[in-house]
Amino acid sequence: MNKKILILLIIITTIFSISAGAYYKDENPTLEILKVRDAERYIREARQSFNKANNKFEFLYQAELKINFSRLQELYQQLIRSYQNGDQTSLNKLTIEIKKLAQKIDLMCLESKQIQLRGLWLDHGTFARTKGRAGLAKLLDQAVKANLNTIFAEIYYKGKTVIPSNQLFQQDSIFADWTEDPLQVLLEEAARRNLEVHGWVWVFNENTVGKPGVILNQHPDWANKSKQGKIITYHNSSWLSPARPEVRKYLQQRYLYLVKNYQLAGINFDYIRYPEEYQASFGYDQVSRELFQAKYGLDPLTIKASSPEADLWNKFRENLVTQMVKESSQLLKKADPELLLSADVIPGRQEARYRVLQDWSYWLEKDYLDFVLPMTYTENLFSELENWLLSDRKAVKKPLYPGISVFKLSQSELIQQINEINQLNPNGFSLFAAAHLTADDYFNLGQGILRKKAIIPFRQPAKSLKVLQELILKRINLLKSQQEINNQTAIALRGYLNQILKTKEQSLTLAGFIDQQDLKLSQQANLVLAKDFAYLADIIKLY
């Protein structure tokens, strides 16, 4: 067994031989006894986190863990003395200290992925509330401490923008007190911190307060309508019609201006779809109906649900959205061939088409987009995430970076969900949104699951492969030191890894290689290495 781990286990065993003492067994517990029990529970949970990570052969922060477990032992001994002496003040203080340290250990027992996009959607409200360069710098410093590396900044929304007003744009009044161009300040401050900035822009959603916004007040005939002629959805949103060339041109002019005048790494399209209504029940504006009738000789208002004509109508509207994606991609890529285009999409390829007529897997296939961010906003940790991600990842040959709904999750649930996504999709994720992240959230992410800085894989593919090679070699050595694999197996696995890196393909799966070579691995070693090699295969395939 590795000597460092052995020392940690001895420390932990010592702590828990103490904590199993008589103090825990009082049949009529006092407040003091309950404090001791709380402290013992915190220590027990820290031990369980360590054991769980150790059993997975994860890379732990051994030196710091050793110090922290030793400190935990000292605090516990002081706690017992305070209990024996009836020192209530000291008892309370020590319980709090034990809790904080145990939680820190818990965070340190999460392995940090080193090759991934770590995004943060910076909503316009949070952006504006920074009030200028100094406040924005402070916010970005928090993102850096959390080891995030990509900002999706909301810069055009509801017909308004963060930049100063001009012939194309109306600046949102919440930025009126800024003395500098907010977007230019963001780009400058982000560059100083090596943060990548993508412009998050709205597409067909026009307002979200139950009435038309800036664009529809100027152009009421541009509204998307329901079958009943309504322009407000049950989500209180108003939308623009994808069928109108003037709508597409209006939006594209503004995206093009942003790309030409600011050093953005990418444009992130939001609401590039129909409203989220049953079977996309919007799309019945006059121009949409006329175009469909000219092509198929049918008025959409006469089409019955679940009929063959309904399938034609759905595909027709789906194609209108795809046309916007295609046109925008060609226009923006011509202006800046290095620009990365992405979209925030409904998770599940087929579900997105069914619910909002958004065929995003086709957009990726045709290279209209470079990646997508499925909005996997759920509190259901396992089944929904797994169902959404695994199916899509098998079918799509470009990156997916799942969105995590910070607003739905507690601090511990947020970390759990990142950890789960790391198992399913280790190459990246994005947090929605800055408005919902606290200073404690940033701190805990940077202390734990995002403790190590990550390379954005599409920016440095060669370096990404090198880092993963080193990671897998280190894992093989760890497994060998723990006697989970023998020397012959370790040599064979190193050769297999080198062959993959040389050819840039995994022609034989790890399981196939193990069977072919008749290698001896424990079940746990097999599981751990399978994840590492799957991670490597993703980076090779996607980048």
SEVEX-956141 format. One line per field, with one value per residue (C-alpha): residue number from 1; residue in one letter; chain; x, y, z. Coordinates in nm, 3 decimals, padded with zeros to 5 digits. Layout:
BEGIN
i: c(NUM,...)
aa: c(A,...)
ch: c(A,...)
east: c(X,...)
north: c(Y,...)
up: c(Z,...)
***
This chain:
BEGIN
i: c(1,2,3,4,5,6,7,8,9,10,11,12,13,14,15,16,17,18,19,20,21,22,23,24,25,26,27,28,29,30,31,32,33,34,35,36,37,38,39,40,41,42,43,44,45,46,47,48,49,50,51,52,53,54,55,56,57,58,59,60,61,62,63,64,65,66,67,68,69,70,71,72,73,74,75,76,77,78,79,80,81,82,83,84,85,86,87,88,89,90,91,92,93,94,95,96,97,98,99,100,101,102,103,104,105,106,107,108,109,110,111,112,113,114,115,116,117,118,119,120,121,122,123,124,125,126,127,128,129,130,131,132,133,134,135,136,137,138,139,140,141,142,143,144,145,146,147,148,149,150,151,152,153,154,155,156,157,158,159,160,161,162,163,164,165,166,167,168,169,170,171,172,173,174,175,176,177,178,179,180,181,182,183,184,185,186,187,188,189,190,191,192,193,194,195,196,197,198,199,200,201,202,203,204,205,206,207,208,209,210,211,212,213,214,215,216,217,218,219,220,221,222,223,224,225,226,227,228,229,230,231,232,233,234,235,236,237,238,239,240,241,242,243,244,245,246,247,248,249,250,251,252,253,254,255,256,257,258,259,260,261,262,263,264,265,266,267,268,269,270,271,272,273,274,275,276,277,278,279,280,281,282,283,284,285,286,287,288,289,290,291,292,293,294,295,296,297,298,299,300,301,302,303,304,305,306,307,308,309,310,311,312,313,314,315,316,317,318,319,320,321,322,323,324,325,326,327,328,329,330,331,332,333,334,335,336,337,338,339,340,341,342,343,344,345,346,347,348,349,350,351,352,353,354,355,356,357,358,359,360,361,362,363,364,365,366,367,368,369,370,371,372,373,374,375,376,377,378,379,380,381,382,383,384,385,386,387,388,389,390,391,392,393,394,395,396,397,398,399,400,401,402,403,404,405,406,407,408,409,410,411,412,413,414,415,416,417,418,419,420,421,422,423,424,425,426,427,428,429,430,431,432,433,434,435,436,437,438,439,440,441,442,443,444,445,446,447,448,449,450,451,452,453,454,455,456,457,458,459,460,461,462,463,464,465,466,467,468,469,470,471,472,473,474,475,476,477,478,479,480,481,482,483,484,485,486,487,488,489,490,491,492,493,494,495,496,497,498,499,500,501,502,503,504,505,506,507,508,509,510,511,512,513,514,515,516,517,518,519,520,521,522,523,524,525,526,527,528,529,530,531,532,533,534,535,536,537,538,539,540,541,542,543)
aa: c(M,N,K,K,I,L,I,L,L,I,I,I,T,T,I,F,S,I,S,A,G,A,Y,Y,K,D,E,N,P,T,L,E,I,L,K,V,R,D,A,E,R,Y,I,R,E,A,R,Q,S,F,N,K,A,N,N,K,F,E,F,L,Y,Q,A,E,L,K,I,N,F,S,R,L,Q,E,L,Y,Q,Q,L,I,R,S,Y,Q,N,G,D,Q,T,S,L,N,K,L,T,I,E,I,K,K,L,A,Q,K,I,D,L,M,C,L,E,S,K,Q,I,Q,L,R,G,L,W,L,D,H,G,T,F,A,R,T,K,G,R,A,G,L,A,K,L,L,D,Q,A,V,K,A,N,L,N,T,I,F,A,E,I,Y,Y,K,G,K,T,V,I,P,S,N,Q,L,F,Q,Q,D,S,I,F,A,D,W,T,E,D,P,L,Q,V,L,L,E,E,A,A,R,R,N,L,E,V,H,G,W,V,W,V,F,N,E,N,T,V,G,K,P,G,V,I,L,N,Q,H,P,D,W,A,N,K,S,K,Q,G,K,I,I,T,Y,H,N,S,S,W,L,S,P,A,R,P,E,V,R,K,Y,L,Q,Q,R,Y,L,Y,L,V,K,N,Y,Q,L,A,G,I,N,F,D,Y,I,R,Y,P,E,E,Y,Q,A,S,F,G,Y,D,Q,V,S,R,E,L,F,Q,A,K,Y,G,L,D,P,L,T,I,K,A,S,S,P,E,A,D,L,W,N,K,F,R,E,N,L,V,T,Q,M,V,K,E,S,S,Q,L,L,K,K,A,D,P,E,L,L,L,S,A,D,V,I,P,G,R,Q,E,A,R,Y,R,V,L,Q,D,W,S,Y,W,L,E,K,D,Y,L,D,F,V,L,P,M,T,Y,T,E,N,L,F,S,E,L,E,N,W,L,L,S,D,R,K,A,V,K,K,P,L,Y,P,G,I,S,V,F,K,L,S,Q,S,E,L,I,Q,Q,I,N,E,I,N,Q,L,N,P,N,G,F,S,L,F,A,A,A,H,L,T,A,D,D,Y,F,N,L,G,Q,G,I,L,R,K,K,A,I,I,P,F,R,Q,P,A,K,S,L,K,V,L,Q,E,L,I,L,K,R,I,N,L,L,K,S,Q,Q,E,I,N,N,Q,T,A,I,A,L,R,G,Y,L,N,Q,I,L,K,T,K,E,Q,S,L,T,L,A,G,F,I,D,Q,Q,D,L,K,L,S,Q,Q,A,N,L,V,L,A,K,D,F,A,Y,L,A,D,I,I,K,L,Y)
ch: c(A,A,A,A,A,A,A,A,A,A,A,A,A,A,A,A,A,A,A,A,A,A,A,A,A,A,A,A,A,A,A,A,A,A,A,A,A,A,A,A,A,A,A,A,A,A,A,A,A,A,A,A,A,A,A,A,A,A,A,A,A,A,A,A,A,A,A,A,A,A,A,A,A,A,A,A,A,A,A,A,A,A,A,A,A,A,A,A,A,A,A,A,A,A,A,A,A,A,A,A,A,A,A,A,A,A,A,A,A,A,A,A,A,A,A,A,A,A,A,A,A,A,A,A,A,A,A,A,A,A,A,A,A,A,A,A,A,A,A,A,A,A,A,A,A,A,A,A,A,A,A,A,A,A,A,A,A,A,A,A,A,A,A,A,A,A,A,A,A,A,A,A,A,A,A,A,A,A,A,A,A,A,A,A,A,A,A,A,A,A,A,A,A,A,A,A,A,A,A,A,A,A,A,A,A,A,A,A,A,A,A,A,A,A,A,A,A,A,A,A,A,A,A,A,A,A,A,A,A,A,A,A,A,A,A,A,A,A,A,A,A,A,A,A,A,A,A,A,A,A,A,A,A,A,A,A,A,A,A,A,A,A,A,A,A,A,A,A,A,A,A,A,A,A,A,A,A,A,A,A,A,A,A,A,A,A,A,A,A,A,A,A,A,A,A,A,A,A,A,A,A,A,A,A,A,A,A,A,A,A,A,A,A,A,A,A,A,A,A,A,A,A,A,A,A,A,A,A,A,A,A,A,A,A,A,A,A,A,A,A,A,A,A,A,A,A,A,A,A,A,A,A,A,A,A,A,A,A,A,A,A,A,A,A,A,A,A,A,A,A,A,A,A,A,A,A,A,A,A,A,A,A,A,A,A,A,A,A,A,A,A,A,A,A,A,A,A,A,A,A,A,A,A,A,A,A,A,A,A,A,A,A,A,A,A,A,A,A,A,A,A,A,A,A,A,A,A,A,A,A,A,A,A,A,A,A,A,A,A,A,A,A,A,A,A,A,A,A,A,A,A,A,A,A,A,A,A,A,A,A,A,A,A,A,A,A,A,A,A,A,A,A,A,A,A,A,A,A,A,A,A,A,A,A,A,A,A,A,A,A,A,A,A,A,A,A,A,A,A,A,A,A,A,A,A,A,A,A,A,A,A,A,A,A,A,A,A,A,A,A,A,A,A,A,A,A,A,A,A,A,A,A,A,A,A,A,A,A,A,A,A,A,A)
east: c(00.000,00.119,00.292,00.113,-00.226,-00.126,-00.033,-00.370,-00.555,-00.370,-00.467,-00.830,-00.841,-00.702,-00.967,-01.246,-01.118,-01.149,-01.489,-01.635,-01.591,-01.843,-01.934,-02.144,-02.360,-02.541,-02.907,-03.019,-02.810,-02.741,-02.674,-02.305,-02.328,-02.518,-02.234,-01.988,-02.212,-02.233,-01.854,-01.819,-02.068,-01.868,-01.549,-01.719,-01.846,-01.496,-01.359,-01.626,-01.541,-01.174,-01.241,-01.474,-01.218,-00.934,-01.127,-01.167,-00.790,-00.853,-00.572,-00.603,-00.419,-00.217,00.009,-00.277,-00.506,-00.245,-00.215,-00.591,-00.663,-00.394,-00.552,-00.894,-00.755,-00.616,-00.946,-01.140,-00.913,-00.957,-01.333,-01.339,-01.134,-01.373,-01.665,-01.498,-01.424,-01.775,-01.642,-01.951,-01.795,-01.495,-01.716,-01.929,-01.625,-01.448,-01.759,-01.776,-01.404,-01.438,-01.734,-01.546,-01.234,-01.432,-01.619,-01.286,-01.158,-01.478,-01.414,-01.053,-01.164,-01.311,-01.089,-01.048,-01.059,-00.782,-00.912,-01.249,-01.441,-01.571,-01.827,-02.024,-02.322,-02.283,-02.639,-02.694,-02.831,-02.521,-02.303,-02.472,-02.462,-02.082,-02.118,-01.791,-01.436,-01.351,-01.666,-01.640,-01.275,-01.382,-01.642,-01.393,-01.142,-01.399,-01.442,-01.064,-01.044,-01.306,-01.087,-01.360,-01.219,-01.502,-01.757,-02.080,-02.175,-02.532,-02.475,-02.790,-03.132,-03.493,-03.388,-03.142,-02.768,-02.489,-02.285,-02.339,-02.634,-02.576,-02.773,-02.823,-02.840,-03.028,-02.828,-03.017,-03.074,-02.927,-02.583,-02.642,-02.402,-02.108,-01.838,-01.686,-01.819,-01.917,-01.836,-01.494,-01.418,-01.521,-01.298,-00.999,-01.039,-01.108,-00.795,-00.586,-00.716,-00.690,-01.068,-01.235,-01.543,-01.832,-02.117,-02.449,-02.723,-03.096,-03.257,-03.633,-03.747,-03.828,-03.954,-04.046,-04.291,-04.622,-04.614,-04.419,-04.071,-03.850,-03.851,-04.222,-04.321,-04.138,-04.242,-04.567,-04.616,-04.298,-04.465,-04.483,-04.844,-05.034,-05.312,-05.556,-05.366,-05.207,-04.855,-04.789,-04.706,-04.812,-04.457,-04.542,-04.295,-04.332,-04.144,-04.032,-04.132,-03.846,-04.030,-03.967,-03.644,-03.651,-03.645,-03.344,-03.163,-03.239,-03.086,-02.794,-02.691,-02.654,-02.462,-02.230,-02.165,-02.065,-01.829,-01.665,-01.623,-01.527,-01.267,-01.516,-01.406,-01.754,-02.125,-02.363,-02.719,-03.004,-03.374,-03.292,-03.613,-03.988,-04.156,-04.163,-04.529,-04.690,-04.575,-04.448,-04.800,-04.670,-04.576,-04.917,-04.827,-04.934,-04.597,-04.542,-04.888,-04.847,-04.509,-04.641,-04.954,-04.749,-04.534,-04.792,-05.132,-05.248,-05.341,-05.176,-05.490,-05.678,-05.423,-05.528,-05.295,-05.104,-05.183,-04.924,-04.985,-04.894,-04.556,-04.503,-04.596,-04.356,-04.071,-04.143,-04.115,-03.810,-03.642,-03.713,-03.510,-03.234,-03.228,-03.156,-02.873,-02.723,-02.743,-02.603,-02.319,-02.213,-02.232,-02.040,-01.779,-01.705,-01.641,-01.425,-01.323,-01.185,-01.514,-01.677,-02.055,-02.267,-02.629,-02.815,-03.043,-03.316,-03.148,-03.218,-03.192,-03.538,-03.698,-03.569,-03.726,-04.055,-04.088,-03.944,-03.860,-03.488,-03.281,-02.949,-02.777,-02.823,-02.668,-02.360,-02.345,-02.349,-02.084,-02.319,-02.221,-01.899,-02.064,-02.390,-02.482,-02.779,-02.981,-02.980,-03.149,-03.258,-03.258,-03.277,-02.910,-02.876,-03.151,-03.225,-02.862,-02.766,-03.060,-02.995,-02.618,-02.528,-02.764,-02.665,-02.293,-02.306,-02.479,-02.304,-01.946,-01.898,-01.871,-02.164,-02.119,-02.419,-02.571,-02.614,-02.901,-02.731,-03.062,-03.222,-02.943,-02.797,-02.422,-02.360,-02.600,-02.412,-02.085,-02.255,-02.397,-02.063,-01.912,-02.182,-02.136,-01.761,-01.833,-02.068,-01.911,-01.566,-01.478,-01.691,-02.001,-02.139,-02.306,-02.634,-02.586,-02.366,-02.674,-02.713,-02.352,-02.236,-01.884,-01.896,-01.988,-01.687,-01.460,-01.583,-01.557,-01.200,-01.113,-01.264,-01.391,-01.240,-00.926,-00.692,-00.694,-00.831,-00.716,-00.992,-00.953,-01.035,-00.773,-00.485,-00.561,-00.196,-00.137,-00.466,-00.349,-00.016,-00.183,-00.418,-00.126,00.047,-00.274,-00.326,00.038,00.010,-00.307,-00.138,00.147,-00.099,-00.284,00.044,00.155,-00.179,-00.125,-00.440,-00.233,00.100,00.412,00.339,-00.009,00.128,00.381,00.111,-00.123,00.151,00.213,-00.158,-00.173,00.128,-00.023,-00.348,-00.158,00.057,-00.234,-00.487,-00.751,-00.870,-00.912,-00.936,-01.133,-00.969,-01.189,-01.090,-00.721,-00.742,-00.908,-00.665,-00.361,-00.521,-00.429,-00.503,-00.686,-00.912,-01.270,-01.218,-00.897,-01.082,-01.359,-01.117,-00.903,-01.209,-01.315,-00.967,-00.940,-01.296,-01.194,-00.892,-01.108,-01.343,-01.062,-00.924,-01.267,-01.392,-01.084)
north: c(00.000,00.355,00.492,00.828,00.661,00.422,00.716,00.880,00.559,00.532,00.890,00.827,00.501,00.683,00.951,00.699,00.475,00.786,00.886,00.549,00.620,00.641,01.001,00.886,00.645,00.856,00.748,01.096,01.325,01.680,01.972,01.917,01.551,01.651,01.885,01.597,01.376,01.647,01.672,01.295,01.290,01.554,01.354,01.031,01.191,01.318,00.968,00.822,01.074,00.985,00.611,00.643,00.841,00.615,00.306,00.465,00.530,00.897,01.150,01.307,01.600,01.373,01.623,01.860,01.575,01.441,01.784,01.830,01.486,01.542,01.877,01.711,01.465,01.750,01.939,01.630,01.570,01.934,01.892,01.596,01.788,02.083,01.845,01.691,02.037,02.165,02.447,02.523,02.817,02.617,02.319,02.531,02.689,02.357,02.193,02.473,02.437,02.060,02.106,02.353,02.138,01.818,01.995,02.112,01.753,01.643,01.893,01.779,01.420,01.503,01.450,01.758,01.708,01.892,01.900,02.070,02.382,02.531,02.789,03.054,03.236,03.599,03.734,04.099,04.184,04.059,04.221,04.560,04.535,04.523,04.896,04.925,04.802,04.755,04.561,04.350,04.273,04.151,03.919,03.780,03.725,03.501,03.307,03.266,03.143,02.882,02.788,02.860,02.940,03.056,03.337,03.338,03.703,03.815,04.110,04.126,04.041,04.162,04.403,04.574,04.556,04.616,04.832,05.206,05.296,05.351,05.321,04.946,04.913,05.053,05.021,04.881,05.162,04.950,05.021,05.398,05.474,05.294,05.539,05.286,05.041,04.742,04.479,04.629,04.638,04.273,04.170,04.358,04.230,03.874,03.878,03.979,03.668,03.432,03.392,03.327,03.541,03.436,03.677,03.534,03.669,03.614,03.509,03.462,03.528,03.900,03.970,03.781,04.002,03.926,04.205,04.298,04.440,04.683,04.502,04.418,04.767,04.893,04.603,04.448,04.247,04.049,03.860,03.482,03.375,03.082,02.906,03.133,03.443,03.516,03.655,03.585,03.229,03.069,03.148,03.518,03.550,03.720,03.579,03.679,03.485,03.281,03.288,03.658,03.744,04.092,03.937,03.725,04.018,04.248,04.007,03.905,04.271,04.310,03.986,04.086,04.427,04.264,04.022,04.293,04.546,04.332,04.058,03.788,03.425,03.316,03.385,03.182,03.171,03.147,03.092,02.981,02.782,02.808,02.878,02.586,02.500,02.165,02.047,02.400,02.541,02.877,02.960,03.065,03.421,03.531,03.491,03.138,03.032,03.186,03.021,02.681,02.717,02.817,02.506,02.244,02.392,02.369,02.628,02.520,02.628,02.337,02.068,01.808,01.691,01.364,01.363,01.327,01.693,01.780,01.614,01.832,02.143,02.055,01.989,02.311,02.518,02.323,02.412,02.781,02.771,02.575,02.838,03.105,02.897,02.830,03.191,03.328,03.076,03.156,03.531,03.535,03.278,03.481,03.786,03.588,03.235,03.169,03.256,02.973,02.939,02.763,02.737,02.679,02.388,02.170,01.849,01.533,01.549,01.408,01.586,01.920,01.855,01.745,02.028,02.332,02.226,02.259,02.010,02.090,01.761,01.842,02.186,02.021,01.763,02.037,02.243,02.536,02.521,02.423,02.298,02.309,02.362,02.137,02.303,02.002,02.199,01.935,01.848,01.480,01.396,01.067,00.941,01.260,01.359,01.010,00.971,01.304,01.290,00.931,00.897,01.231,01.177,00.849,01.013,01.350,01.397,01.746,01.867,01.897,02.109,02.051,02.347,02.316,02.502,02.659,02.820,02.479,02.332,02.361,02.407,02.036,01.940,02.170,01.993,01.653,01.743,01.863,01.537,01.336,01.527,01.469,01.096,01.126,01.415,01.500,01.747,02.031,02.203,02.551,02.705,02.895,03.160,03.417,03.565,03.249,03.188,03.312,03.390,03.060,02.874,03.012,02.935,02.578,02.498,02.623,02.429,02.104,01.965,02.250,02.271,02.220,02.460,02.309,02.343,02.430,02.126,02.292,02.560,02.325,01.976,01.861,01.977,01.817,01.480,01.522,01.600,01.303,01.077,01.184,01.134,00.779,00.685,00.819,00.614,00.299,00.357,00.417,00.093,-00.093,00.049,-00.062,-00.413,-00.385,-00.468,-00.644,-00.519,-00.711,-00.560,-00.211,-00.246,-00.370,-00.082,00.174,00.026,00.035,00.402,00.493,00.320,00.518,00.846,00.755,00.665,00.910,00.639,00.362,00.080,-00.173,-00.089,-00.122,-00.424,-00.581,-00.515,-00.666,-00.979,-01.004,-00.978,-01.184,-00.914,-00.941,-00.644,-00.611,-00.512,-00.165,-00.108,-00.203,00.049,00.331,00.277,00.240,00.594,00.733,00.579,00.690,01.045,01.015,00.877,01.176,01.428,01.251,01.224,01.573,01.788)
up: c(00.000,-00.075,00.238,00.230,00.216,00.492,00.717,00.643,00.726,01.057,01.143,01.049,01.245,01.549,01.523,01.507,01.781,01.999,01.865,01.946,02.317,02.599,02.527,02.233,02.432,02.688,02.701,02.810,02.593,02.707,02.473,02.536,02.434,02.120,02.027,02.062,01.849,01.581,01.573,01.547,01.259,01.069,01.120,01.016,00.693,00.613,00.663,00.437,00.162,00.188,00.182,-00.117,-00.318,-00.211,-00.320,-00.663,-00.679,-00.737,-00.721,-00.378,-00.227,00.000,00.177,00.264,00.361,00.600,00.765,00.782,00.927,01.189,01.273,01.290,01.544,01.756,01.747,01.847,02.149,02.252,02.212,02.450,02.709,02.680,02.736,03.040,03.182,03.115,02.895,02.686,02.497,02.387,02.302,02.066,01.902,01.850,01.699,01.441,01.363,01.322,01.089,00.867,00.850,00.783,00.500,00.357,00.361,00.192,-00.090,-00.123,-00.179,-00.521,-00.824,-01.041,-01.419,-01.600,-01.959,-01.986,-02.068,-01.743,-01.840,-01.656,-01.805,-01.698,-01.701,-01.784,-01.439,-01.258,-01.523,-01.468,-01.087,-01.090,-01.179,-01.365,-01.409,-01.041,-00.961,-01.274,-01.195,-00.851,-01.005,-01.255,-00.975,-00.809,-01.132,-01.154,-00.793,-00.885,-01.184,-01.438,-01.782,-02.012,-01.978,-02.179,-02.134,-02.206,-02.439,-02.657,-02.517,-02.542,-02.817,-02.579,-02.532,-02.282,-02.523,-02.574,-02.798,-03.170,-03.495,-03.443,-03.065,-02.769,-02.449,-02.151,-01.900,-01.620,-01.774,-01.788,-01.500,-01.662,-01.773,-02.015,-02.272,-02.052,-02.315,-02.389,-02.016,-01.985,-02.273,-02.132,-01.777,-01.892,-02.112,-01.809,-01.632,-01.928,-01.942,-02.278,-02.358,-02.583,-02.656,-02.537,-02.766,-02.783,-03.110,-03.147,-02.790,-02.780,-02.427,-02.108,-01.917,-02.085,-02.342,-02.657,-02.611,-02.799,-03.134,-03.156,-03.045,-03.354,-03.581,-03.450,-03.770,-03.693,-03.407,-03.395,-03.326,-03.186,-03.371,-03.187,-03.301,-02.962,-02.942,-02.571,-02.464,-02.138,-02.017,-02.069,-02.358,-02.694,-02.994,-03.342,-03.653,-03.806,-04.139,-04.200,-04.389,-04.233,-03.882,-03.965,-04.128,-03.833,-03.584,-03.803,-03.857,-03.484,-03.433,-03.718,-03.562,-03.233,-03.407,-03.619,-03.339,-03.040,-02.992,-02.896,-02.894,-02.994,-03.024,-02.808,-02.949,-02.701,-02.784,-03.136,-03.153,-03.117,-02.783,-02.544,-02.599,-02.673,-03.019,-03.087,-03.110,-03.236,-03.594,-03.729,-03.827,-04.173,-04.349,-04.212,-04.323,-04.669,-04.728,-04.623,-04.832,-05.138,-05.098,-05.000,-05.092,-04.731,-04.473,-04.143,-03.956,-04.119,-04.030,-03.774,-03.500,-03.557,-03.929,-04.209,-04.287,-03.927,-03.979,-04.287,-04.091,-03.808,-04.049,-04.236,-03.917,-03.803,-04.132,-04.075,-03.753,-03.926,-04.201,-03.938,-03.792,-04.135,-04.255,-03.930,-03.927,-04.283,-04.225,-03.896,-03.996,-04.308,-04.090,-03.848,-03.952,-03.601,-03.431,-03.237,-03.265,-03.006,-02.898,-02.574,-02.659,-02.516,-02.389,-02.583,-02.963,-03.029,-02.736,-02.870,-03.210,-03.056,-02.805,-02.982,-03.342,-03.273,-03.473,-03.309,-03.386,-03.758,-03.702,-03.552,-03.829,-04.094,-03.909,-03.859,-03.489,-03.313,-02.994,-02.800,-02.437,-02.353,-02.078,-01.845,-01.570,-01.323,-00.955,-01.048,-01.017,-01.196,-01.426,-01.624,-01.670,-01.776,-02.014,-02.179,-02.207,-02.285,-02.579,-02.733,-02.683,-02.876,-03.171,-03.186,-03.303,-03.163,-02.804,-02.566,-02.255,-02.026,-01.846,-01.470,-01.301,-01.001,-00.904,-00.844,-00.633,-00.287,-00.256,-00.198,-00.479,-00.718,-00.642,-00.670,-01.009,-01.144,-01.019,-01.194,-01.520,-01.490,-01.501,-01.800,-01.993,-01.855,-02.132,-01.993,-01.854,-01.789,-01.482,-01.507,-01.397,-01.223,-01.054,-00.847,-00.742,-00.402,-00.283,-00.091,-00.411,-00.595,-00.299,-00.252,-00.623,-00.629,-00.313,-00.431,-00.758,-00.967,-00.758,-01.053,-01.346,-01.665,-02.024,-02.272,-02.501,-02.834,-02.766,-02.689,-02.823,-02.826,-02.470,-02.366,-02.493,-02.317,-01.984,-02.021,-02.106,-01.784,-01.587,-01.714,-01.655,-01.303,-01.250,-01.376,-01.131,-00.847,-00.925,-00.939,-00.603,-00.455,-00.601,-00.814,-01.122,-01.161,-01.337,-01.659,-01.682,-01.615,-01.899,-02.138,-02.049,-02.106,-02.449,-02.529,-02.425,-02.640,-02.942,-02.907,-02.883,-03.183,-03.412,-03.260,-03.256,-03.026,-03.275,-02.991,-02.676,-02.338,-02.261,-02.593,-02.527,-02.178,-02.317,-02.607,-02.379,-02.100,-01.846,-01.476,-01.323,-01.023,-01.097,-00.949,-01.145,-01.462,-01.391,-01.312,-01.621,-01.844,-01.746,-01.807,-02.152,-02.238,-02.142,-02.373,-02.656,-02.620,-02.650,-02.958,-03.123,-03.044,-03.084)
***
